[in-house]
């Protein structure tokens, strides 16, 4: 038995097993960025926890939104 090599296998263009598309880059937010969220609406970023989460003030409520920021968009 051969040991497993660290090299990845080459994918053929006609293969039904397509490789995963590369992950999109993580959106970076900073304090005072105006944002919109699909559920909560318009808001302003009030704090950032590295690349883990952002705190957003939506006026009537404040929410901690964790990565990936699927529904949070910078305006």
N, C-alpha and C positions, 0 to 999 in steps of 0.2 A: 504494500500500500504506500502511495506517495504522500508526503506531507502536504498540507494545504498551503498554497502560495498566497502571498499578500496582494498579488496583482488582480485587478478586476478583469472580468471577461469582456471581450469585445462584442458589442451588439450589432447584429446585421440589420441593414435598413428594411429588409423584408420580413424580419422576425415579428411574430404576433406578440412577443413579450417585449414591449417597449420599455426603455429605461425611464425612471421617474424624471419629470422635468425638474430643473433646479429650483430650490425654494426661493421665493421672492425675498429681497432684503427686508429686514425689520425696519419699520418706520421709526424714525427718531423724533421725539418730541422734546421741547424745552419749555420752561416756565413762561407763561403769558402767551403761548400759542393759542390761537382761536381754532377750535375743532368742532366737528359735528359727529354725532353718533346716531346710528339708525334707530335706536330705541329711546334715547334720552334727549336728543335734539342738539341745539347749539350750546357750546360751553367754552371755558377757558381753562387751560392747564395750570394748576396751582402748585404741583409738586411732581418730581420725577424720581422713581426708585431705580437707578441704573437703567438696565434694559428689561427689568422685570415687570414694572407697572407704572401707571401714571394716575395721579389724582386730578379729577376734573370737576370744576364747579359749573353746574348746569343751571344756576339761578335758584331753583327751588330745592335742589339736592346736590350733594357732593358724592361722587362715585370713584371707587378705585377700580381701574380697568387694567387687567393683566394682559401680558403678551400671549399669543399673537393678537394684534390689534385689528381684528377682522372687520369690525363695524365702526371703527374710529378713523376719521379722515381729517387731515390738516387742511385748513382753509387758506 
